[in-house]
Amino acid sequence: MTDRPKLVLASASPRRLALLDQIGAKPDALLPASLDETPERNERPRTLALRLAEAKALAGAALASQDPELAGALVLGADTVVSVGRRILPKAESVEEAADCLRLLSGRAHHVSTAVCLTTRKGALRSRLVETRVRFKRLSEGEIDAYLASGEWRGKAGAYAIQGLAGSFVAKLSGSYGAVVGLPLYETANLLVGEGYPLHRGWLAKA
């Protein structure tokens, strides 16, 4: 057990923490970094997701390097981008912004690009990108108003949280549900196991 690499999650997201817990990964520390997430000129959604996931992982690794207890830790960063075509939707912070997103998503398909990046004990980067297609039902103004009133949209990419009330808006999903929530479980598990994290050891206690 002493050779188990420590794991740092470079995020304060309770959703990502819950997803890691679902597959048996227990971060030793949460080290989120404040980054400018503004897309670059003509940046594609998938490119943005990868760039930010890597930047978050590297920022978390820099913070971890300042703590002797976290020396050599694996650092996991992730980012989720919602887009319609090449238009990147914001992480809504105002009712007006959220309403615009919901009206755009209503009755049509959109893409969710989620990237996950792991810094290894040797300082290398391992990244994966997952793209999921989601189609919303046609939303009435009453449904939009009710969702806005819930406040659940705040800070969410595309102004919705699929694991919450907005799950009732999803008519079809092709890809990874976990990635839409914020972390693709298959890819994340493979990255961790590939770098020596004993993910499955904790499963034995659940038997």
DAFEN-V209648 format. One record per residue. N is the residue number from 1. RES is the residue in one small letter. OMEGA is omega in whole degrees, 0 to 359 (* if undefined). BURIAL is # if it has 9 or more other ideal C-beta (glycine too) atoms within 8 Angstrom, else .. D_LAST is the distance of its C-alpha to the last C-alpha in whole Angstrom. Layout:
BEGIN
n=N res=RES omega=OMEGA burial=BURIAL d_last=D_LAST
n=N res=RES omega=OMEGA burial=BURIAL d_last=D_LAST
END
This chain:
BEGIN
n=1 res=m omega=185 burial=. d_last=19
n=2 res=t omega=181 burial=. d_last=23
n=3 res=d omega=180 burial=. d_last=24
n=4 res=r omega=177 burial=. d_last=21
n=5 res=p omega=177 burial=# d_last=24
n=6 res=k omega=183 burial=# d_last=24
n=7 res=l omega=177 burial=# d_last=24
n=8 res=v omega=174 burial=# d_last=26
n=9 res=l omega=182 burial=# d_last=26
n=10 res=a omega=183 burial=# d_last=30
n=11 res=s omega=174 burial=# d_last=30
n=12 res=a omega=184 burial=. d_last=30
n=13 res=s omega=176 burial=. d_last=28
n=14 res=p omega=179 burial=. d_last=26
n=15 res=r omega=179 burial=# d_last=25
n=16 res=r omega=178 burial=# d_last=24
n=17 res=l omega=180 burial=# d_last=22
n=18 res=a omega=178 burial=. d_last=20
n=19 res=l omega=175 burial=# d_last=19
n=20 res=l omega=179 burial=# d_last=18
n=21 res=d omega=180 burial=# d_last=16
n=22 res=q omega=181 burial=. d_last=15
n=23 res=i omega=174 burial=# d_last=14
n=24 res=g omega=178 burial=# d_last=13
n=25 res=a omega=183 burial=# d_last=16
n=26 res=k omega=179 burial=. d_last=18
n=27 res=p omega=177 burial=# d_last=22
n=28 res=d omega=179 burial=# d_last=23
n=29 res=a omega=172 burial=# d_last=26
n=30 res=l omega=182 burial=# d_last=28
n=31 res=l omega=178 burial=# d_last=31
n=32 res=p omega=177 burial=# d_last=33
n=33 res=a omega=178 burial=# d_last=36
n=34 res=s omega=183 burial=. d_last=39
n=35 res=l omega=171 burial=. d_last=41
n=36 res=d omega=184 burial=. d_last=43
n=37 res=e omega=179 burial=. d_last=42
n=38 res=t omega=177 burial=. d_last=45
n=39 res=p omega=174 burial=. d_last=45
n=40 res=e omega=182 burial=. d_last=48
n=41 res=r omega=179 burial=. d_last=51
n=42 res=n omega=180 burial=. d_last=50
n=43 res=e omega=178 burial=# d_last=46
n=44 res=r omega=181 burial=. d_last=44
n=45 res=p omega=182 burial=# d_last=41
n=46 res=r omega=179 burial=# d_last=38
n=47 res=t omega=178 burial=. d_last=40
n=48 res=l omega=181 burial=# d_last=40
n=49 res=a omega=179 burial=# d_last=36
n=50 res=l omega=181 burial=# d_last=36
n=51 res=r omega=182 burial=# d_last=39
n=52 res=l omega=178 burial=# d_last=37
n=53 res=a omega=179 burial=# d_last=34
n=54 res=e omega=179 burial=# d_last=35
n=55 res=a omega=179 burial=# d_last=37
n=56 res=k omega=180 burial=# d_last=35
n=57 res=a omega=180 burial=# d_last=33
n=58 res=l omega=178 burial=# d_last=36
n=59 res=a omega=177 burial=# d_last=37
n=60 res=g omega=179 burial=# d_last=33
n=61 res=a omega=178 burial=# d_last=34
n=62 res=a omega=177 burial=# d_last=37
n=63 res=l omega=181 burial=# d_last=36
n=64 res=a omega=182 burial=# d_last=33
n=65 res=s omega=180 burial=. d_last=36
n=66 res=q omega=181 burial=. d_last=38
n=67 res=d omega=181 burial=# d_last=35
n=68 res=p omega=180 burial=. d_last=35
n=69 res=e omega=183 burial=. d_last=31
n=70 res=l omega=180 burial=# d_last=30
n=71 res=a omega=178 burial=. d_last=32
n=72 res=g omega=181 burial=. d_last=31
n=73 res=a omega=169 burial=# d_last=28
n=74 res=l omega=182 burial=# d_last=27
n=75 res=v omega=185 burial=# d_last=28
n=76 res=l omega=175 burial=# d_last=27
n=77 res=g omega=180 burial=# d_last=30
n=78 res=a omega=176 burial=# d_last=30
n=79 res=d omega=182 burial=# d_last=33
n=80 res=t omega=181 burial=# d_last=33
n=81 res=v omega=177 burial=# d_last=36
n=82 res=v omega=182 burial=# d_last=37
n=83 res=s omega=171 burial=# d_last=41
n=84 res=v omega=190 burial=# d_last=43
n=85 res=g omega=177 burial=. d_last=45
n=86 res=r omega=179 burial=. d_last=46
n=87 res=r omega=180 burial=. d_last=46
n=88 res=i omega=179 burial=# d_last=43
n=89 res=l omega=183 burial=# d_last=42
n=90 res=p omega=167 burial=# d_last=42
n=91 res=k omega=195 burial=. d_last=39
n=92 res=a omega=178 burial=# d_last=41
n=93 res=e omega=178 burial=. d_last=43
n=94 res=s omega=179 burial=. d_last=45
n=95 res=v omega=181 burial=. d_last=46
n=96 res=e omega=179 burial=. d_last=48
n=97 res=e omega=180 burial=# d_last=46
n=98 res=a omega=180 burial=# d_last=43
n=99 res=a omega=178 burial=# d_last=46
n=100 res=d omega=179 burial=. d_last=47
n=101 res=c omega=183 burial=# d_last=43
n=102 res=l omega=179 burial=# d_last=42
n=103 res=r omega=178 burial=# d_last=46
n=104 res=l omega=182 burial=# d_last=45
n=105 res=l omega=185 burial=# d_last=42
n=106 res=s omega=173 burial=# d_last=43
n=107 res=g omega=182 burial=. d_last=43
n=108 res=r omega=179 burial=# d_last=43
n=109 res=a omega=174 burial=. d_last=40
n=110 res=h omega=181 burial=# d_last=39
n=111 res=h omega=175 burial=# d_last=37
n=112 res=v omega=179 burial=# d_last=34
n=113 res=s omega=179 burial=# d_last=34
n=114 res=t omega=178 burial=# d_last=31
n=115 res=a omega=175 burial=# d_last=31
n=116 res=v omega=183 burial=# d_last=29
n=117 res=c omega=179 burial=# d_last=30
n=118 res=l omega=172 burial=# d_last=29
n=119 res=t omega=183 burial=# d_last=31
n=120 res=t omega=179 burial=# d_last=30
n=121 res=r omega=178 burial=# d_last=31
n=122 res=k omega=177 burial=. d_last=34
n=123 res=g omega=178 burial=. d_last=35
n=124 res=a omega=177 burial=. d_last=35
n=125 res=l omega=175 burial=# d_last=34
n=126 res=r omega=185 burial=# d_last=31
n=127 res=s omega=174 burial=# d_last=31
n=128 res=r omega=178 burial=# d_last=30
n=129 res=l omega=179 burial=# d_last=32
n=130 res=v omega=179 burial=# d_last=30
n=131 res=e omega=184 burial=# d_last=33
n=132 res=t omega=179 burial=# d_last=32
n=133 res=r omega=182 burial=# d_last=35
n=134 res=v omega=176 burial=# d_last=35
n=135 res=r omega=178 burial=# d_last=37
n=136 res=f omega=167 burial=# d_last=38
n=137 res=k omega=174 burial=# d_last=40
n=138 res=r omega=185 burial=. d_last=43
n=139 res=l omega=174 burial=# d_last=43
n=140 res=s omega=177 burial=. d_last=46
n=141 res=e omega=178 burial=. d_last=47
n=142 res=g omega=178 burial=. d_last=46
n=143 res=e omega=179 burial=# d_last=42
n=144 res=i omega=180 burial=# d_last=43
n=145 res=d omega=181 burial=. d_last=45
n=146 res=a omega=180 burial=. d_last=42
n=147 res=y omega=177 burial=# d_last=39
n=148 res=l omega=181 burial=# d_last=42
n=149 res=a omega=181 burial=. d_last=42
n=150 res=s omega=182 burial=. d_last=38
n=151 res=g omega=184 burial=. d_last=39
n=152 res=e omega=184 burial=# d_last=35
n=153 res=w omega=190 burial=# d_last=37
n=154 res=r omega=178 burial=. d_last=38
n=155 res=g omega=182 burial=. d_last=37
n=156 res=k omega=176 burial=# d_last=35
n=157 res=a omega=182 burial=# d_last=36
n=158 res=g omega=176 burial=# d_last=38
n=159 res=a omega=174 burial=# d_last=38
n=160 res=y omega=176 burial=# d_last=35
n=161 res=a omega=185 burial=# d_last=32
n=162 res=i omega=182 burial=# d_last=30
n=163 res=q omega=181 burial=. d_last=27
n=164 res=g omega=183 burial=. d_last=29
n=165 res=l omega=183 burial=. d_last=32
n=166 res=a omega=174 burial=# d_last=33
n=167 res=g omega=179 burial=. d_last=31
n=168 res=s omega=178 burial=. d_last=33
n=169 res=f omega=189 burial=# d_last=36
n=170 res=v omega=179 burial=# d_last=34
n=171 res=a omega=182 burial=. d_last=35
n=172 res=k omega=177 burial=. d_last=34
n=173 res=l omega=177 burial=# d_last=31
n=174 res=s omega=182 burial=. d_last=31
n=175 res=g omega=186 burial=# d_last=29
n=176 res=s omega=176 burial=# d_last=26
n=177 res=y omega=180 burial=# d_last=25
n=178 res=g omega=180 burial=# d_last=24
n=179 res=a omega=178 burial=# d_last=27
n=180 res=v omega=176 burial=# d_last=29
n=181 res=v omega=178 burial=# d_last=27
n=182 res=g omega=181 burial=# d_last=27
n=183 res=l omega=177 burial=# d_last=25
n=184 res=p omega=189 burial=# d_last=24
n=185 res=l omega=181 burial=# d_last=20
n=186 res=y omega=183 burial=. d_last=21
n=187 res=e omega=180 burial=# d_last=24
n=188 res=t omega=179 burial=# d_last=22
n=189 res=a omega=180 burial=# d_last=19
n=190 res=n omega=178 burial=# d_last=22
n=191 res=l omega=182 burial=# d_last=24
n=192 res=l omega=180 burial=# d_last=22
n=193 res=v omega=180 burial=# d_last=20
n=194 res=g omega=179 burial=. d_last=24
n=195 res=e omega=173 burial=# d_last=25
n=196 res=g omega=177 burial=. d_last=22
n=197 res=y omega=187 burial=# d_last=20
n=198 res=p omega=186 burial=. d_last=16
n=199 res=l omega=188 burial=# d_last=15
n=200 res=h omega=182 burial=. d_last=12
n=201 res=r omega=180 burial=. d_last=11
n=202 res=g omega=180 burial=# d_last=10
n=203 res=w omega=184 burial=# d_last=7
n=204 res=l omega=181 burial=. d_last=5
n=205 res=a omega=181 burial=. d_last=6
n=206 res=k omega=183 burial=. d_last=4
n=207 res=a omega=* burial=. d_last=0
END
